[in-house]
Structures are given as structure tokens and as C-alpha cells.
Amino acid sequence: MNVSGFQGGRFMRFTGTLTSDITATLVTTGAHTGDWVEISRTGGGAFVVAVGSLKNLAQDEWCKILFNGSAWELCAFGSL
């Protein structure tokens, strides 16, 4: 799954049971300063959603990433 610029923001939710690790690739092409993505993981399974190299989400965790003009950065995370 690619995460690219969304001009404003976007929510992505993983609600199904994971049967393997998933990686969200953080693409900078087309991203604009201030674009953000919030990703949450509620589905079961002993695997993670890797948000680039910024954060690994286990079950019932979330994070918000922000494009700063040159790269994506982790700006918040927590438990649901």
C-alpha cells in the first residue's frame, strides 16, 4: 500500500485480521506540505502494519503522519 499526498488528509483503517505484516510505503511524489494521513489498526492477528520506518502498529494502535515539505514525519500515535 502506498501513502502519497492527499491534499488535506485521509484516514486509513485496518479492521481485518492480519495474516502477515503489511507495509505502508511513504511516497513523497505528489505530496504537499501539510498533507496528513491517520492510520489505525483494529483487526486481530499477531502481525504489524509498518508505517514506513516511522512506526509499527499493533492491534488497537493508531498514528498520524504529516508531510513537512520534504519527508513524512510521525506527529502523533497512541492506543485506541
PyMOL Python script that loads the backbone (N, CA, C, O; Angstrom):
from pymol import cmd

cmd.read_pdbstr("""\
ATOM      1  N   MET A   1       0.833  -1.163   0.000  1.00  0.00           N
ATOM      2  CA  MET A   1       0.000   0.000   0.000  1.00  0.00           C
ATOM      3  C   MET A   1       0.886   1.237   0.000  1.00  0.00           C
ATOM      4  O   MET A   1       1.820   1.334   0.796  1.00  0.00           O
ATOM      5  N   ASN A   2       0.599   2.175  -0.884  1.00  0.00           N
ATOM      6  CA  ASN A   2       1.350   3.419  -0.935  1.00  0.00           C
ATOM      7  C   ASN A   2       0.595   4.532  -0.229  1.00  0.00           C
ATOM      8  O   ASN A   2      -0.620   4.664  -0.375  1.00  0.00           O
ATOM      9  N   VAL A   3       1.317   5.322   0.530  1.00  0.00           N
ATOM     10  CA  VAL A   3       0.759   6.519   1.154  1.00  0.00           C
ATOM     11  C   VAL A   3       1.384   7.699   0.434  1.00  0.00           C
ATOM     12  O   VAL A   3       2.592   7.919   0.527  1.00  0.00           O
ATOM     13  N   SER A   4       0.572   8.455  -0.280  1.00  0.00           N
ATOM     14  CA  SER A   4       1.075   9.618  -1.002  1.00  0.00           C
ATOM     15  C   SER A   4       0.261  10.843  -0.604  1.00  0.00           C
ATOM     16  O   SER A   4      -0.598  10.755   0.273  1.00  0.00           O
ATOM     17  N   GLY A   5       0.518  11.970  -1.229  1.00  0.00           N
ATOM     18  CA  GLY A   5      -0.139  13.210  -0.866  1.00  0.00           C
ATOM     19  C   GLY A   5      -1.645  13.157  -1.067  1.00  0.00           C
ATOM     20  O   GLY A   5      -2.118  12.627  -2.072  1.00  0.00           O
ATOM     21  N   PHE A   6      -2.393  13.692  -0.132  1.00  0.00           N
ATOM     22  CA  PHE A   6      -3.839  13.655  -0.200  1.00  0.00           C
ATOM     23  C   PHE A   6      -4.454  15.037  -0.103  1.00  0.00           C
ATOM     24  O   PHE A   6      -5.663  15.145   0.106  1.00  0.00           O
ATOM     25  N   GLN A   7      -3.674  16.097  -0.244  1.00  0.00           N
ATOM     26  CA  GLN A   7      -4.156  17.464  -0.159  1.00  0.00           C
ATOM     27  C   GLN A   7      -5.194  17.628   0.938  1.00  0.00           C
ATOM     28  O   GLN A   7      -6.393  17.719   0.676  1.00  0.00           O
ATOM     29  N   GLY A   8      -4.733  17.662   2.108  1.00  0.00           N
ATOM     30  CA  GLY A   8      -5.582  17.743   3.284  1.00  0.00           C
ATOM     31  C   GLY A   8      -5.292  16.547   4.148  1.00  0.00           C
ATOM     32  O   GLY A   8      -4.282  16.524   4.851  1.00  0.00           O
ATOM     33  N   GLY A   9      -6.151  15.554   4.113  1.00  0.00           N
ATOM     34  CA  GLY A   9      -5.914  14.397   4.952  1.00  0.00           C
ATOM     35  C   GLY A   9      -6.712  13.189   4.523  1.00  0.00           C
ATOM     36  O   GLY A   9      -7.611  13.264   3.685  1.00  0.00           O
ATOM     37  N   ARG A  10      -6.354  12.078   5.125  1.00  0.00           N
ATOM     38  CA  ARG A  10      -7.024  10.821   4.826  1.00  0.00           C
ATOM     39  C   ARG A  10      -6.884   9.892   6.016  1.00  0.00           C
ATOM     40  O   ARG A  10      -5.851   9.873   6.686  1.00  0.00           O
ATOM     41  N   PHE A  11      -7.928   9.125   6.273  1.00  0.00           N
ATOM     42  CA  PHE A  11      -7.907   8.108   7.315  1.00  0.00           C
ATOM     43  C   PHE A  11      -7.819   6.735   6.659  1.00  0.00           C
ATOM     44  O   PHE A  11      -8.542   6.456   5.703  1.00  0.00           O
ATOM     45  N   MET A  12      -6.943   5.882   7.164  1.00  0.00           N
ATOM     46  CA  MET A  12      -6.834   4.511   6.683  1.00  0.00           C
ATOM     47  C   MET A  12      -7.025   3.592   7.876  1.00  0.00           C
ATOM     48  O   MET A  12      -6.366   3.753   8.904  1.00  0.00           O
ATOM     49  N   ARG A  13      -7.926   2.628   7.739  1.00  0.00           N
ATOM     50  CA  ARG A  13      -8.203   1.713   8.840  1.00  0.00           C
ATOM     51  C   ARG A  13      -8.000   0.279   8.395  1.00  0.00           C
ATOM     52  O   ARG A  13      -8.447  -0.126   7.322  1.00  0.00           O
ATOM     53  N   PHE A  14      -7.321  -0.480   9.235  1.00  0.00           N
ATOM     54  CA  PHE A  14      -7.118  -1.907   9.010  1.00  0.00           C
ATOM     55  C   PHE A  14      -7.957  -2.637  10.040  1.00  0.00           C
ATOM     56  O   PHE A  14      -7.589  -2.704  11.212  1.00  0.00           O
ATOM     57  N   THR A  15      -9.088  -3.188   9.605  1.00  0.00           N
ATOM     58  CA  THR A  15     -10.037  -3.806  10.525  1.00  0.00           C
ATOM     59  C   THR A  15     -10.042  -5.332  10.439  1.00  0.00           C
ATOM     60  O   THR A  15     -10.558  -5.999  11.337  1.00  0.00           O
ATOM     61  N   GLY A  16      -9.482  -5.884   9.383  1.00  0.00           N
ATOM     62  CA  GLY A  16      -9.468  -7.336   9.234  1.00  0.00           C
ATOM     63  C   GLY A  16      -8.305  -7.962   9.993  1.00  0.00           C
ATOM     64  O   GLY A  16      -7.350  -7.279  10.360  1.00  0.00           O
ATOM     65  N   THR A  17      -8.397  -9.264  10.221  1.00  0.00           N
ATOM     66  CA  THR A  17      -7.316  -9.996  10.876  1.00  0.00           C
ATOM     67  C   THR A  17      -6.130 -10.094   9.935  1.00  0.00           C
ATOM     68  O   THR A  17      -6.273 -10.550   8.801  1.00  0.00           O
ATOM     69  N   LEU A  18      -4.954  -9.668  10.396  1.00  0.00           N
ATOM     70  CA  LEU A  18      -3.750  -9.732   9.568  1.00  0.00           C
ATOM     71  C   LEU A  18      -3.165 -11.135   9.599  1.00  0.00           C
ATOM     72  O   LEU A  18      -3.050 -11.750  10.659  1.00  0.00           O
ATOM     73  N   THR A  19      -2.798 -11.633   8.426  1.00  0.00           N
ATOM     74  CA  THR A  19      -2.151 -12.940   8.323  1.00  0.00           C
ATOM     75  C   THR A  19      -0.681 -12.802   7.969  1.00  0.00           C
ATOM     76  O   THR A  19       0.028 -13.801   7.845  1.00  0.00           O
ATOM     77  N   SER A  20      -0.217 -11.558   7.805  1.00  0.00           N
ATOM     78  CA  SER A  20       1.193 -11.257   7.581  1.00  0.00           C
ATOM     79  C   SER A  20       1.388  -9.770   7.858  1.00  0.00           C
ATOM     80  O   SER A  20       0.422  -9.015   7.969  1.00  0.00           O
ATOM     81  N   ASP A  21       2.651  -9.361   7.968  1.00  0.00           N
ATOM     82  CA  ASP A  21       2.942  -7.942   8.153  1.00  0.00           C
ATOM     83  C   ASP A  21       2.537  -7.170   6.891  1.00  0.00           C
ATOM     84  O   ASP A  21       2.610  -7.703   5.783  1.00  0.00           O
ATOM     85  N   ILE A  22       2.116  -5.932   7.063  1.00  0.00           N
ATOM     86  CA  ILE A  22       1.772  -5.035   5.962  1.00  0.00           C
ATOM     87  C   ILE A  22       2.641  -3.800   6.101  1.00  0.00           C
ATOM     88  O   ILE A  22       2.856  -3.311   7.210  1.00  0.00           O
ATOM     89  N   THR A  23       3.148  -3.285   4.970  1.00  0.00           N
ATOM     90  CA  THR A  23       3.949  -2.068   4.995  1.00  0.00           C
ATOM     91  C   THR A  23       3.242  -0.973   4.224  1.00  0.00           C
ATOM     92  O   THR A  23       2.831  -1.177   3.082  1.00  0.00           O
ATOM     93  N   ALA A  24       3.099   0.183   4.839  1.00  0.00           N
ATOM     94  CA  ALA A  24       2.599   1.379   4.165  1.00  0.00           C
ATOM     95  C   ALA A  24       3.834   2.131   3.666  1.00  0.00           C
ATOM     96  O   ALA A  24       4.593   2.675   4.467  1.00  0.00           O
ATOM     97  N   THR A  25       4.037   2.163   2.344  1.00  0.00           N
ATOM     98  CA  THR A  25       5.177   2.847   1.746  1.00  0.00           C
ATOM     99  C   THR A  25       4.874   4.338   1.671  1.00  0.00           C
ATOM    100  O   THR A  25       3.862   4.738   1.096  1.00  0.00           O
ATOM    101  N   LEU A  26       5.730   5.149   2.240  1.00  0.00           N
ATOM    102  CA  LEU A  26       5.502   6.591   2.319  1.00  0.00           C
ATOM    103  C   LEU A  26       6.088   7.271   1.081  1.00  0.00           C
ATOM    104  O   LEU A  26       7.296   7.497   1.004  1.00  0.00           O
ATOM    105  N   VAL A  27       5.236   7.590   0.124  1.00  0.00           N
ATOM    106  CA  VAL A  27       5.636   8.182  -1.151  1.00  0.00           C
ATOM    107  C   VAL A  27       5.597   9.701  -1.044  1.00  0.00           C
ATOM    108  O   VAL A  27       4.613  10.261  -0.562  1.00  0.00           O
ATOM    109  N   THR A  28       6.653  10.374  -1.487  1.00  0.00           N
ATOM    110  CA  THR A  28       6.695  11.830  -1.429  1.00  0.00           C
ATOM    111  C   THR A  28       6.254  12.487  -2.738  1.00  0.00           C
ATOM    112  O   THR A  28       5.920  13.672  -2.746  1.00  0.00           O
ATOM    113  N   THR A  29       6.247  11.740  -3.838  1.00  0.00           N
ATOM    114  CA  THR A  29       5.817  12.283  -5.123  1.00  0.00           C
ATOM    115  C   THR A  29       4.344  12.685  -5.036  1.00  0.00           C
ATOM    116  O   THR A  29       3.490  11.862  -4.705  1.00  0.00           O
ATOM    117  N   GLY A  30       4.056  13.929  -5.330  1.00  0.00           N
ATOM    118  CA  GLY A  30       2.686  14.423  -5.297  1.00  0.00           C
ATOM    119  C   GLY A  30       2.228  14.894  -3.931  1.00  0.00           C
ATOM    120  O   GLY A  30       1.125  15.423  -3.799  1.00  0.00           O
ATOM    121  N   ALA A  31       3.054  14.711  -2.913  1.00  0.00           N
ATOM    122  CA  ALA A  31       2.684  15.167  -1.570  1.00  0.00           C
ATOM    123  C   ALA A  31       2.924  16.668  -1.454  1.00  0.00           C
ATOM    124  O   ALA A  31       3.846  17.213  -2.060  1.00  0.00           O
ATOM    125  N   HIS A  32       2.083  17.319  -0.670  1.00  0.00           N
ATOM    126  CA  HIS A  32       2.189  18.758  -0.434  1.00  0.00           C
ATOM    127  C   HIS A  32       2.395  19.019   1.053  1.00  0.00           C
ATOM    128  O   HIS A  32       1.897  18.268   1.891  1.00  0.00           O
ATOM    129  N   THR A  33       3.122  20.070   1.380  1.00  0.00           N
ATOM    130  CA  THR A  33       3.335  20.442   2.773  1.00  0.00           C
ATOM    131  C   THR A  33       1.997  20.543   3.494  1.00  0.00           C
ATOM    132  O   THR A  33       1.080  21.223   3.033  1.00  0.00           O
ATOM    133  N   GLY A  34       1.898  19.863   4.623  1.00  0.00           N
ATOM    134  CA  GLY A  34       0.681  19.874   5.417  1.00  0.00           C
ATOM    135  C   GLY A  34      -0.242  18.693   5.160  1.00  0.00           C
ATOM    136  O   GLY A  34      -1.190  18.488   5.918  1.00  0.00           O
ATOM    137  N   ASP A  35       0.005  17.907   4.109  1.00  0.00           N
ATOM    138  CA  ASP A  35      -0.792  16.700   3.891  1.00  0.00           C
ATOM    139  C   ASP A  35      -0.588  15.761   5.067  1.00  0.00           C
ATOM    140  O   ASP A  35       0.508  15.687   5.622  1.00  0.00           O
ATOM    141  N   TRP A  36      -1.640  15.041   5.450  1.00  0.00           N
ATOM    142  CA  TRP A  36      -1.526  14.125   6.576  1.00  0.00           C
ATOM    143  C   TRP A  36      -2.330  12.859   6.315  1.00  0.00           C
ATOM    144  O   TRP A  36      -3.272  12.843   5.523  1.00  0.00           O
ATOM    145  N   VAL A  37      -1.926  11.804   7.005  1.00  0.00           N
ATOM    146  CA  VAL A  37      -2.622  10.523   6.956  1.00  0.00           C
ATOM    147  C   VAL A  37      -2.686   9.999   8.378  1.00  0.00           C
ATOM    148  O   VAL A  37      -1.686  10.013   9.096  1.00  0.00           O
ATOM    149  N   GLU A  38      -3.869   9.532   8.791  1.00  0.00           N
ATOM    150  CA  GLU A  38      -4.007   8.857  10.076  1.00  0.00           C
ATOM    151  C   GLU A  38      -4.328   7.400   9.786  1.00  0.00           C
ATOM    152  O   GLU A  38      -5.259   7.100   9.039  1.00  0.00           O
ATOM    153  N   ILE A  39      -3.560   6.500  10.373  1.00  0.00           N
ATOM    154  CA  ILE A  39      -3.710   5.069  10.143  1.00  0.00           C
ATOM    155  C   ILE A  39      -4.037   4.405  11.466  1.00  0.00           C
ATOM    156  O   ILE A  39      -3.373   4.651  12.473  1.00  0.00           O
ATOM    157  N   SER A  40      -5.062   3.561  11.466  1.00  0.00           N
ATOM    158  CA  SER A  40      -5.405   2.828  12.688  1.00  0.00           C
ATOM    159  C   SER A  40      -5.507   1.343  12.376  1.00  0.00           C
ATOM    160  O   SER A  40      -5.822   0.946  11.254  1.00  0.00           O
ATOM    161  N   ARG A  41      -5.235   0.536  13.388  1.00  0.00           N
ATOM    162  CA  ARG A  41      -5.281  -0.918  13.254  1.00  0.00           C
ATOM    163  C   ARG A  41      -6.141  -1.485  14.366  1.00  0.00           C
ATOM    164  O   ARG A  41      -5.760  -1.432  15.535  1.00  0.00           O
ATOM    165  N   THR A  42      -7.301  -2.029  14.013  1.00  0.00           N
ATOM    166  CA  THR A  42      -8.178  -2.636  14.999  1.00  0.00           C
ATOM    167  C   THR A  42      -8.303  -4.134  14.815  1.00  0.00           C
ATOM    168  O   THR A  42      -8.750  -4.832  15.726  1.00  0.00           O
ATOM    169  N   GLY A  43      -7.918  -4.644  13.653  1.00  0.00           N
ATOM    170  CA  GLY A  43      -8.036  -6.077  13.380  1.00  0.00           C
ATOM    171  C   GLY A  43      -7.072  -6.900  14.208  1.00  0.00           C
ATOM    172  O   GLY A  43      -6.043  -6.403  14.668  1.00  0.00           O
ATOM    173  N   GLY A  44      -7.411  -8.151  14.391  1.00  0.00           N
ATOM    174  CA  GLY A  44      -6.586  -9.066  15.170  1.00  0.00           C
ATOM    175  C   GLY A  44      -5.392  -9.582  14.379  1.00  0.00           C
ATOM    176  O   GLY A  44      -5.087  -9.097  13.289  1.00  0.00           O
ATOM    177  N   GLY A  45      -4.729 -10.570  14.952  1.00  0.00           N
ATOM    178  CA  GLY A  45      -3.546 -11.154  14.321  1.00  0.00           C
ATOM    179  C   GLY A  45      -2.279 -10.674  14.998  1.00  0.00           C
ATOM    180  O   GLY A  45      -2.226  -9.581  15.561  1.00  0.00           O
ATOM    181  N   ALA A  46      -1.263 -11.512  14.930  1.00  0.00           N
ATOM    182  CA  ALA A  46      -0.005 -11.222  15.620  1.00  0.00           C
ATOM    183  C   ALA A  46       0.990 -10.497  14.715  1.00  0.00           C
ATOM    184  O   ALA A  46       2.201 -10.620  14.899  1.00  0.00           O
ATOM    185  N   PHE A  47       0.486  -9.748  13.748  1.00  0.00           N
ATOM    186  CA  PHE A  47       1.359  -9.064  12.796  1.00  0.00           C
ATOM    187  C   PHE A  47       1.201  -7.556  12.943  1.00  0.00           C
ATOM    188  O   PHE A  47       0.340  -7.090  13.691  1.00  0.00           O
ATOM    189  N   VAL A  48       2.031  -6.788  12.230  1.00  0.00           N
ATOM    190  CA  VAL A  48       2.017  -5.331  12.361  1.00  0.00           C
ATOM    191  C   VAL A  48       1.706  -4.670  11.024  1.00  0.00           C
ATOM    192  O   VAL A  48       1.875  -5.261   9.958  1.00  0.00           O
ATOM    193  N   VAL A  49       1.248  -3.427  11.116  1.00  0.00           N
ATOM    194  CA  VAL A  49       1.194  -2.530   9.973  1.00  0.00           C
ATOM    195  C   VAL A  49       2.380  -1.596  10.157  1.00  0.00           C
ATOM    196  O   VAL A  49       2.379  -0.764  11.064  1.00  0.00           O
ATOM    197  N   ALA A  50       3.391  -1.726   9.306  1.00  0.00           N
ATOM    198  CA  ALA A  50       4.579  -0.872   9.376  1.00  0.00           C
ATOM    199  C   ALA A  50       4.301   0.387   8.575  1.00  0.00           C
ATOM    200  O   ALA A  50       4.028   0.311   7.377  1.00  0.00           O
ATOM    201  N   VAL A  51       4.365   1.532   9.213  1.00  0.00           N
ATOM    202  CA  VAL A  51       4.150   2.811   8.553  1.00  0.00           C
ATOM    203  C   VAL A  51       5.528   3.339   8.176  1.00  0.00           C
ATOM    204  O   VAL A  51       6.168   4.064   8.938  1.00  0.00           O
ATOM    205  N   GLY A  52       5.970   2.955   6.971  1.00  0.00           N
ATOM    206  CA  GLY A  52       7.342   3.247   6.557  1.00  0.00           C
ATOM    207  C   GLY A  52       8.293   2.738   7.625  1.00  0.00           C
ATOM    208  O   GLY A  52       8.116   1.636   8.143  1.00  0.00           O
ATOM    209  N   SER A  53       9.289   3.526   7.953  1.00  0.00           N
ATOM    210  CA  SER A  53      10.196   3.180   9.060  1.00  0.00           C
ATOM    211  C   SER A  53       9.853   3.997  10.303  1.00  0.00           C
ATOM    212  O   SER A  53      10.633   4.040  11.255  1.00  0.00           O
ATOM    213  N   LEU A  54       8.675   4.650  10.295  1.00  0.00           N
ATOM    214  CA  LEU A  54       8.310   5.553  11.386  1.00  0.00           C
ATOM    215  C   LEU A  54       7.673   4.868  12.580  1.00  0.00           C
ATOM    216  O   LEU A  54       7.971   5.218  13.722  1.00  0.00           O
ATOM    217  N   LYS A  55       6.787   3.881  12.335  1.00  0.00           N
ATOM    218  CA  LYS A  55       6.026   3.285  13.434  1.00  0.00           C
ATOM    219  C   LYS A  55       5.460   1.946  12.991  1.00  0.00           C
ATOM    220  O   LYS A  55       4.979   1.811  11.866  1.00  0.00           O
ATOM    221  N   ASN A  56       5.516   0.950  13.883  1.00  0.00           N
ATOM    222  CA  ASN A  56       4.841  -0.326  13.674  1.00  0.00           C
ATOM    223  C   ASN A  56       3.589  -0.337  14.527  1.00  0.00           C
ATOM    224  O   ASN A  56       3.659  -0.153  15.742  1.00  0.00           O
ATOM    225  N   LEU A  57       2.431  -0.554  13.892  1.00  0.00           N
ATOM    226  CA  LEU A  57       1.166  -0.554  14.608  1.00  0.00           C
ATOM    227  C   LEU A  57       0.737  -1.974  14.944  1.00  0.00           C
ATOM    228  O   LEU A  57       0.579  -2.813  14.057  1.00  0.00           O
ATOM    229  N   ALA A  58       0.550  -2.233  16.229  1.00  0.00           N
ATOM    230  CA  ALA A  58      -0.019  -3.491  16.694  1.00  0.00           C
ATOM    231  C   ALA A  58      -1.538  -3.305  16.767  1.00  0.00           C
ATOM    232  O   ALA A  58      -2.050  -2.232  16.447  1.00  0.00           O
ATOM    233  N   GLN A  59      -2.244  -4.338  17.184  1.00  0.00           N
ATOM    234  CA  GLN A  59      -3.691  -4.257  17.304  1.00  0.00           C
ATOM    235  C   GLN A  59      -4.091  -3.127  18.247  1.00  0.00           C
ATOM    236  O   GLN A  59      -3.480  -2.949  19.301  1.00  0.00           O
ATOM    237  N   ASP A  60      -5.109  -2.370  17.872  1.00  0.00           N
ATOM    238  CA  ASP A  60      -5.663  -1.257  18.651  1.00  0.00           C
ATOM    239  C   ASP A  60      -4.682  -0.104  18.860  1.00  0.00           C
ATOM    240  O   ASP A  60      -4.671   0.527  19.917  1.00  0.00           O
ATOM    241  N   GLU A  61      -3.864   0.164  17.852  1.00  0.00           N
ATOM    242  CA  GLU A  61      -2.978   1.329  17.869  1.00  0.00           C
ATOM    243  C   GLU A  61      -3.256   2.187  16.647  1.00  0.00           C
ATOM    244  O   GLU A  61      -3.821   1.707  15.664  1.00  0.00           O
ATOM    245  N   TRP A  62      -2.859   3.461  16.703  1.00  0.00           N
ATOM    246  CA  TRP A  62      -3.032   4.392  15.599  1.00  0.00           C
ATOM    247  C   TRP A  62      -1.835   5.327  15.537  1.00  0.00           C
ATOM    248  O   TRP A  62      -1.083   5.454  16.504  1.00  0.00           O
ATOM    249  N   CYS A  63      -1.662   5.987  14.384  1.00  0.00           N
ATOM    250  CA  CYS A  63      -0.647   7.030  14.274  1.00  0.00           C
ATOM    251  C   CYS A  63      -1.096   8.043  13.227  1.00  0.00           C
ATOM    252  O   CYS A  63      -1.916   7.740  12.361  1.00  0.00           O
ATOM    253  N   LYS A  64      -0.556   9.228  13.319  1.00  0.00           N
ATOM    254  CA  LYS A  64      -0.804  10.281  12.341  1.00  0.00           C
ATOM    255  C   LYS A  64       0.541  10.718  11.795  1.00  0.00           C
ATOM    256  O   LYS A  64       1.470  10.992  12.556  1.00  0.00           O
ATOM    257  N   ILE A  65       0.644  10.781  10.478  1.00  0.00           N
ATOM    258  CA  ILE A  65       1.878  11.229   9.842  1.00  0.00           C
ATOM    259  C   ILE A  65       1.580  12.486   9.036  1.00  0.00           C
ATOM    260  O   ILE A  65       0.474  12.667   8.526  1.00  0.00           O
ATOM    261  N   LEU A  66       2.579  13.344   8.930  1.00  0.00           N
ATOM    262  CA  LEU A  66       2.432  14.645   8.292  1.00  0.00           C
ATOM    263  C   LEU A  66       3.571  14.836   7.302  1.00  0.00           C
ATOM    264  O   LEU A  66       4.715  14.483   7.590  1.00  0.00           O
ATOM    265  N   PHE A  67       3.260  15.397   6.126  1.00  0.00           N
ATOM    266  CA  PHE A  67       4.308  15.708   5.153  1.00  0.00           C
ATOM    267  C   PHE A  67       4.817  17.114   5.438  1.00  0.00           C
ATOM    268  O   PHE A  67       4.048  18.075   5.415  1.00  0.00           O
ATOM    269  N   ASN A  68       6.117  17.234   5.708  1.00  0.00           N
ATOM    270  CA  ASN A  68       6.694  18.526   6.112  1.00  0.00           C
ATOM    271  C   ASN A  68       7.275  19.328   4.950  1.00  0.00           C
ATOM    272  O   ASN A  68       7.937  20.343   5.165  1.00  0.00           O
ATOM    273  N   GLY A  69       7.030  18.879   3.728  1.00  0.00           N
ATOM    274  CA  GLY A  69       7.571  19.568   2.555  1.00  0.00           C
ATOM    275  C   GLY A  69       8.674  18.792   1.884  1.00  0.00           C
ATOM    276  O   GLY A  69       8.937  18.979   0.696  1.00  0.00           O
ATOM    277  N   SER A  70       9.333  17.908   2.644  1.00  0.00           N
ATOM    278  CA  SER A  70      10.378  17.078   2.045  1.00  0.00           C
ATOM    279  C   SER A  70      10.305  15.619   2.474  1.00  0.00           C
ATOM    280  O   SER A  70      10.860  14.750   1.800  1.00  0.00           O
ATOM    281  N   ALA A  71       9.630  15.336   3.585  1.00  0.00           N
ATOM    282  CA  ALA A  71       9.538  13.951   4.073  1.00  0.00           C
ATOM    283  C   ALA A  71       8.301  13.796   4.957  1.00  0.00           C
ATOM    284  O   ALA A  71       7.767  14.773   5.482  1.00  0.00           O
ATOM    285  N   TRP A  72       7.861  12.550   5.107  1.00  0.00           N
ATOM    286  CA  TRP A  72       6.785  12.237   6.046  1.00  0.00           C
ATOM    287  C   TRP A  72       7.378  12.122   7.437  1.00  0.00           C
ATOM    288  O   TRP A  72       8.473  11.584   7.604  1.00  0.00           O
ATOM    289  N   GLU A  73       6.664  12.625   8.443  1.00  0.00           N
ATOM    290  CA  GLU A  73       7.138  12.512   9.816  1.00  0.00           C
ATOM    291  C   GLU A  73       5.986  12.079  10.719  1.00  0.00           C
ATOM    292  O   GLU A  73       4.826  12.423  10.486  1.00  0.00           O
ATOM    293  N   LEU A  74       6.333  11.324  11.746  1.00  0.00           N
ATOM    294  CA  LEU A  74       5.357  10.882  12.729  1.00  0.00           C
ATOM    295  C   LEU A  74       5.049  12.070  13.636  1.00  0.00           C
ATOM    296  O   LEU A  74       5.954  12.664  14.221  1.00  0.00           O
ATOM    297  N   CYS A  75       3.755  12.414  13.749  1.00  0.00           N
ATOM    298  CA  CYS A  75       3.428  13.570  14.607  1.00  0.00           C
ATOM    299  C   CYS A  75       2.578  13.179  15.804  1.00  0.00           C
ATOM    300  O   CYS A  75       2.469  13.962  16.748  1.00  0.00           O
ATOM    301  N   ALA A  76       1.960  11.974  15.800  1.00  0.00           N
ATOM    302  CA  ALA A  76       1.178  11.519  16.956  1.00  0.00           C
ATOM    303  C   ALA A  76       0.936  10.027  16.832  1.00  0.00           C
ATOM    304  O   ALA A  76       0.875   9.486  15.728  1.00  0.00           O
ATOM    305  N   PHE A  77       0.797   9.358  17.990  1.00  0.00           N
ATOM    306  CA  PHE A  77       0.440   7.940  17.989  1.00  0.00           C
ATOM    307  C   PHE A  77      -0.130   7.587  19.350  1.00  0.00           C
ATOM    308  O   PHE A  77       0.067   8.309  20.327  1.00  0.00           O
ATOM    309  N   GLY A  78      -0.842   6.461  19.404  1.00  0.00           N
ATOM    310  CA  GLY A  78      -1.400   6.046  20.674  1.00  0.00           C
ATOM    311  C   GLY A  78      -2.200   4.775  20.548  1.00  0.00           C
ATOM    312  O   GLY A  78      -2.176   4.099  19.519  1.00  0.00           O
ATOM    313  N   SER A  79      -2.910   4.460  21.617  1.00  0.00           N
ATOM    314  CA  SER A  79      -3.762   3.274  21.668  1.00  0.00           C
ATOM    315  C   SER A  79      -5.219   3.687  21.496  1.00  0.00           C
ATOM    316  O   SER A  79      -5.620   4.779  21.900  1.00  0.00           O
ATOM    317  N   LEU A  80      -5.996   2.809  20.897  1.00  0.00           N
ATOM    318  CA  LEU A  80      -7.427   3.072  20.706  1.00  0.00           C
ATOM    319  C   LEU A  80      -8.188   2.740  21.958  1.00  0.00           C
ATOM    320  O   LEU A  80      -9.408   2.894  21.997  1.00  0.00           O
TER     321      LEU A  80
END
""", "prot")
cmd.dss("prot")
cmd.show_as("cartoon", "prot")
cmd.util.cbc("prot")
cmd.orient("prot")
